[in-house]
C-alpha cells in the first residue's frame, strides 16, 4: 500500500515536471519570435521616440535575481534618466516598456516579474517623464501591445533604444522595428546585458543591420 502511494506521488511529480518543461519550451519558442508588422512608409514619419526597455523591479530592482544586471543598474538608470529628461525637453515621445508574466506555470518556476508584483513594475529609481507605458509579455515590444498604434499616433519614424537586455528584449525590439522600416539608434552606454560578450555580439548585429550605434562619451 505504501509503495503504491509512493509510486503515485512520483508519477504525479513527474507529470508536473513534464508539463512545466513543455510549457517553458513553448514559451521560449514564442517569446523569441520577431514580429513583421506593417511598414511605416518611405520616407518615414518625422518624429522621434525613446524606448526605455525592461528597467523594472525584477531586472534591476529590489526583487531581481540577476546580480550582473543589479551591478550595472545604478549607472544605467542615471544615464537613462538624463537621456529621457533631455529628449522630453526636446519634445520627443518617451515610452517606458515593462514585462509582466501572467502564465501561472512560468510563475511557479520564477515569479520575479509576475503581474501585480513589484518586479513587474518600473524600477523606482527611474524618473518617469510624461509619455506612455507599454506592458509586454514577450521579448518583442511590439507583440501583443499597442506600441504600433502609439508610435503611429505620434507620427514616429525614428526610435532610440535604451535598457536591457541588449541580447534579448532590446535585440528583439530592434529587429521588429527594423522589419517595420523605422530609423533606429541604440545608445551603447545605456544598454546592458548579463554578459559583456553578449552585449558586444548584439551591438555588432545591430551595426550589420544598419542600426546607428551612438556613444554617449
N, C-alpha and C positions, 0 to 999 in steps of 0.2 A: 504493500500500500504506500509506504513512504517512498519507495523507489519510483512508483508511478507518479506521485505528486511532484517529486523532484524532476522527473523527466518532462512533465508538462510545463513546469516552471522554465526549464531550459529551452523547451520548444517555443514558449511564449517570448522569452527574451531574444531568441534567435530571430523570430518573426519581426519583433520590434526593430532589431538591428538592420535586418534586410530592408524593411520599409524606410527607415531613416536614411540608409545608404542610397537607396533608389531615389528617394526624394531629393537628396543632396546632389546626386548625379544629374537629375533632370533640371534642378535649379541652376547648377553650374553651366549646363549647356545653354539654357535660355538666357541666363544673366549676361553671358558674354556675347550674345548675338548683337550685331550692329544694325541699326535701322537705316533704311534707304531714304525715306522721307520724300518730300516734294521739292524739286529745285526752286530756289528763291528767285531765279531770274538773272539775266546778264544784260547790263551791269547790275550788281547787287544794290539793294537799298542803301541809303547813305549813312544811317545811324549806327552807333557802336554800343555794345552791351558787355559788361563784365560778368562772367560766370564764376561764382565762388563755390567750389565743389567740395562737399562732404567734410567740411570743418565742423565737427559736431562732437557731442559728449562721448560717443562710442568709438571715435577715432583718435582725437587729440585731447579729449577732456577727461573728466573725473572717472568715467566708467570704462575708459579704454583699456583693453588688454594687449595693446601693441606698443611696447616700450620704445621701439625705434621711431614711431610717429610722435609719441609723447615728448621724446628728447628734442625733436625738431620743432615742436609746436609753438613755443614762445616766440621764436624769431619769425616763423611763418606767419603767425597771426598779427604780429606787429607790422610786418610788411603788407599783409593783405588789408589791414585797417587803413594804412596810409594810402594804398592804391585806391581803395574804394572811396575814401574821402575825396581824393583828388579827382577821380573820374566822375563822381556825383557832382562836384563843383563845376565840372566842365559840361554838365547837362546830359551825361550818359546814363543809360539804364543799368541798374545793379540787380542781378538775380542771384539769390542765395539758394543753392541746391543742397538738399539733405536726403539721406537714405533712411527709410524705416522698413523693418522686416515684419510682415504680417503672417507669414507661414508658421503655424504653431509647431510643426515638426522641426523646422530650422531653428526656431527659438528654444527648443529643448536642447539643441546642441550648443547654441550660443545666443543669448538674449540681450547682448550688449546694445543692440540697435532695434530692439522690439518697439513696435508702435506704442506710444504712451509713456515710454521710459525717458530718463534723462539722456541716455545715449542716442536717442533718435532726434534730439533737439540740437539746434545750433550751439556751438561752443560759447559759453557765457562770456568769453573774453573778446568775442567779435563785437565791434561797434557797428551795429546794424544801420546801414544807410537806407533812406526811403527807397523802395523798389518792390521787388517781387520775391516770393519764396516758393520754390518748386519742390515737391516731395516725390521722390522716385523710389522704385523697388527693384531696379535693375542697374547695371553699370552705366548703360547709355542713358544720359539725362533726358533724352527725347522720348524714350519708350514709356508709354502709359502715363504721360504727364501732359500738361498744357503748355510746354515750353515752345513748341512750334507756334502756337497761337499768340503767346505773349510777344515773341520776337516779331511776328508779322504785324501785330497791333502797334508796335513801336517802330515799325519800318526799319528794323535792324538788318544790316548786311555784313557787319564785322563783329566778331566775337573775340574777347580777350579772356583767357582762362587762367585761373589760379586755383590752388587747393591740392587735393590728393585723391587717390594715389596716382602718380604720374603714369604708372604702368598698368593701371586698372581703370577706374572710373574716369579720370581725366583723358586717358587714351581712348576709351570707348566713345566719349563725348566728342573728342576731336575728330575721330573717324566718321561719326554720324554727321557732324557739322560739315565736314569735307564733302560727304555724299550729297548734301543739300546745296553746296555751292557757296557757303559762307567764306569770307576772308577771315583767317584765323591767326591770332597771335597767342603765344604761350610765354608767360613771364618766367624765365628759367629759375630765378631765385625765389619764386613764390609758388612753386610746385614741389612736392616732396614724394618720396617713396620709402617703403620699408628698407630697401637696399639701394645703395647709391648706384650699383651697376644696373639695376632695373630702371632707374630714372634715366641713366645715360643712354640705355638702349631705346627707351621711349622717345627721348629728345631727338635721337638720330632718326628714328622712324618718322617723327614729325617733320624734320628737315627734308627727308626724302619725299614727303608728300607736298612740299612747298609751303608748309606752315612757317610763319615768321617766329623765330625764337628771339625774344627780346631780353637783353641783360639789363638788370637794374643798376649795375655798377657804372 
